[in-house]
Amino acid sequence: MKLQVAIDLLTTEAALEVAGQVAEYVDIIELGTPLIKAEGLSAVTAIKNAHPDKLVFADLKTMDAGELEADIAFKAGADLVTVLGAADDSTIAGAVKAAKAHSKGIVVDLIGVADKVTRAKEVRALGAKFVEMHAGLDEQAQPGFDLNALLLAGTEARVPFSVAGGVKLATIADVQKAGADVAVAGSAIYGAADPALAAKQLRAAIN
Ligand SMILES: O=C(CO)[C@H](O)[C@H](O)COP(=O)(O)O
């Protein structure tokens, strides 16, 4: 299983600092949606230039204009770009077209999708590289949030998947057991007192 760090900080400078601290322990470096909204796609270029050996993930969460938005992110240096599973099939197909043109990949984020198992199968058929079983920061803050529902959906969908939703040291082994291809950890890494140590421990827990 790969480890992805999601950097939900607001400046390129801060993102570069965290990426530099944790790169040796992760496979994929994600530029979070708030960071891209704050800094633009130049943040993606800066991270790719600093870490050309890592997969750089631009969390655009595209909902429309799939081909156009994915194309500009790939041109900026992204290897993986997200489109929302709630988007129209044509939006996802358009983004996949852009990914094929750049020999890169589209990840479909199933945040907010009620039937994640069915949609995962549909978007995989449309050409998604993998799907993200994702409970967002707001959903995680709701009482009763349960990561296990995401893990179950991933296992049942039988397509390549990542899991994002407050993944941490206490839960990353369960993510691996569920058969995930990628574990995404955001606040557990960038919010830690020592991000390098947090990433190292997460990596050790899945090796
Ligand atoms: O995409 C996101 C929010 O929409 C986050 O990057 C993702 O949820 C991972 O962060 P965390 O581990 O803190 O949940």
The ligand as an SDF file (V2000), in Angstrom:
LIG
                    3D

 14 13  0  0  0  0  0  0  0  0999 V2000
   -9.2200   16.3110    0.8630 O   0  0  0  0  0  0  0  0  0  0  0  0
   -9.2600   16.5930    2.0410 C   0  0  0  0  0  0  0  0  0  0  0  0
  -10.3870   17.3570    2.6170 C   0  0  0  0  0  0  0  0  0  0  0  0
  -11.3880   17.5400    1.6620 O   0  0  0  0  0  0  0  0  0  0  0  0
   -8.1370   16.1750    2.9370 C   0  0  0  0  0  0  0  0  0  0  0  0
   -6.9290   16.4490    2.3310 O   0  0  0  0  0  0  0  0  0  0  0  0
   -8.2440   14.6920    3.2340 C   0  0  0  0  0  0  0  0  0  0  0  0
   -9.4490   14.4720    3.9410 O   0  0  0  0  0  0  0  0  0  0  0  0
   -7.0750   14.1700    4.0710 C   0  0  0  0  0  0  0  0  0  0  0  0
   -6.9120   14.9290    5.2280 O   0  0  0  0  0  0  0  0  0  0  0  0
   -7.2350   14.3450    6.6960 P   0  0  0  0  0  0  0  0  0  0  0  0
   -6.3290   13.1360    6.8820 O   0  0  0  0  0  0  0  0  0  0  0  0
   -6.8800   15.4750    7.6300 O   0  0  0  0  0  0  0  0  0  0  0  0
   -8.6770   13.9540    6.6940 O   0  0  0  0  0  0  0  0  0  0  0  0
  1  2  2  0
  2  3  1  0
  2  5  1  0
  3  4  1  0
  5  6  1  0
  5  7  1  0
  7  8  1  0
  7  9  1  0
  9 10  1  0
 10 11  1  0
 11 12  2  0
 11 13  1  0
 11 14  1  0
M  END
$$$$
